[in-house]
Amino acid sequence: MQALWPLIEIAMFGAMWWGKQYLDRDFGRDSYKTKMPTPQAYVELYAGPVYLIHYRYAMILLHISCAFLYGTCMPVLYVVAFVAFIILFINERVLVCYYYREPPSFDEEITLKTMRII
């Protein structure tokens, strides 16, 4: 379930986000037509959600810990974790480009702490 969650997440939350945009335009294609009262409300609707990096790191650590903890008894978990990382990598690349707002610049501190945990 966790391996497929990024795909479920984009289908569920992306449909809600795009639905709100189409509802704002009265299901038309004209991007200049809007019901938003202020420019800030328009930007909030069309900018996309905030990128939560701590949620992504938690998901990566969950896949690694489950595969290492239970992989000796169930070797298929190594394959499941590998597929989960492929899905997560492709999903993150596409979503950062087309779905999320521009993420804030992060330094290497959070990555180094995560590597120490692993």
Residue pairs with C-beta under 8 A, 6 or more apart in sequence:
2 59
2 62
2 63
2 66
2 84
3 63
3 80
3 81
3 83
3 84
3 87
4 87
5 59
6 59
6 87
6 88
6 91
6 92
7 87
7 91
10 91
10 95
10 99
13 49
14 99
17 48
17 49
17 99
20 45
21 45
21 46
24 34
24 35
24 36
24 45
25 31
25 33
25 34
26 33
26 35
34 42
36 42
36 45
47 101
48 99
48 100
48 101
49 99
49 100
49 101
50 100
50 101
51 96
51 100
51 101
51 103
53 103
53 106
53 110
56 88
56 92
57 110
57 114
59 88
60 85
60 88
60 114
61 114
61 117
61 118
63 81
63 84
63 85
63 88
64 81
64 118
66 77
66 81
67 77
67 78
67 80
67 81
70 77
71 77
71 78
71 81
96 103
